[in-house]
Amino acid sequence: MFYFQLVIMAGTVLLAYYFEYTDTFPVHIQGFFCYDKSFSKPYPGPDDTSKIPPMLIYSLVTAIPTLTPS
């Protein structure tokens, strides 16, 4: 039974090698191009538009579960 499992394992490795390093299934590379200036960087993320400083949120999220008795 062990030899049968080795044959299956070797076949799986050979198939993975064959599919990885040959062009059996060609890859289609497609790009997305948008020239709209409203989508270009720098994008103000949630940290820049937030009314609460991110450091306060991070410290509360860390401290509350730590201080809460279980």
SULHUPE-V364800 format. One record per backbone hydrogen bond with DSSP energy under -0.5 kcal/mol. CO is the residue of the C=O (numbers start at 1). NH is the residue of the N-H. E is the energy in kcal/mol with one decimal. If there is no record, write none. Layout:
CO_NH_E, CO_NH_E
//
This chain:
1_5_-1.9, 2_6_-2.0, 3_7_-2.1, 4_8_-2.0, 5_9_-2.5, 6_10_-2.7, 7_11_-2.3, 8_12_-2.2, 9_13_-2.3, 10_14_-2.5, 11_15_-2.4, 12_16_-2.3, 13_17_-2.4, 14_18_-2.7, 15_19_-2.8, 16_20_-1.9, 17_21_-2.3, 18_22_-0.6, 24_26_-0.6, 27_29_-0.7, 28_30_-0.6, 36_39_-1.2, 37_40_-0.7, 42_44_-0.5, 43_45_-0.8, 45_48_-0.7, 45_49_-1.3, 46_50_-0.8, 53_56_-0.8, 53_57_-1.5, 54_58_-2.7, 55_59_-2.1, 56_60_-2.3, 57_61_-2.6, 58_62_-1.7, 59_63_-2.7, 60_64_-2.5, 61_65_-0.6, 62_66_-0.8, 63_67_-2.6, 64_68_-1.4
//
